[in-house]
Amino acid sequence: MATTIRRILTAGAATVTLSLALAACATPVEQSPATSTTPTVTSSDASAAHNAADTEFAQMMIIHHQGAIEMADLAVQQAATPEVKALAERITAAQGPEIELMTEWLEAWGEPTSTDADMGGMDHGGMDMDGMDQDAAMTELQTLTGTDFDRRFLQLMTAHHEGAITMAQSVINTGQNQDVRDLAQQIIDAQTTEITEMADLLEGLPA
């Protein structure tokens, strides 16, 4: 009888030992990683970062573009050369959306979309064209016809583009917002190409 009890206890102990061994060899359950509490900067947060140079560029380039579109729309009506008309149409098509984009930036930043300079009648973007402001340039263009109009339009628009390039390079050097700097570079590239095109058109006009 005692022998039988010892056998039962021995078998039970062996079973417990085997269970413990199997448990020790089992693959542990992976724990879910702890959730990070570090704040993540979103693209909207990044796009909101700007400084005074970004704001001034957007405000003044809007005004500057409006001046270019005003001149270009007149050229679409009055230019004698098809190439000049086509250039004017491209200028309006390119700069209209850029005005909308810069307006959206200013609104998102909580900055005014118009400036005291604009309200006070300052030349578009602070730039002049051959010594003339926007009103004087438009007045002169409206008195011209034929190739005389085309020539003067190309001269004035070249000066206008040179002013935009100066403004764009300035904000690339001093601005904070990368979207603004990217647009400024696009303006430099596009308007440098158009200046070259306008020089070629001027050479092709009859004396």
Secondary structure, DSSP 8 states (H G I E B T S, - for coil): -HHHHHHHHHHHHHHHHHHHHHHHHS-----------S----HHHHHH---HHHHHHHHHHHHHHHHHHHHHHHHHHH-SSHHHHHHHHHHHHHHHHHHHHHHHHHHHHT--SS-HHHHTT--GGG--BTTB-HHHHHHHHHT--HHHHHHHHHHHHHHHHHHHHHHHHHHHHH---HHHHHHHHHHHHHHHHHHHHHHHHHHHS--
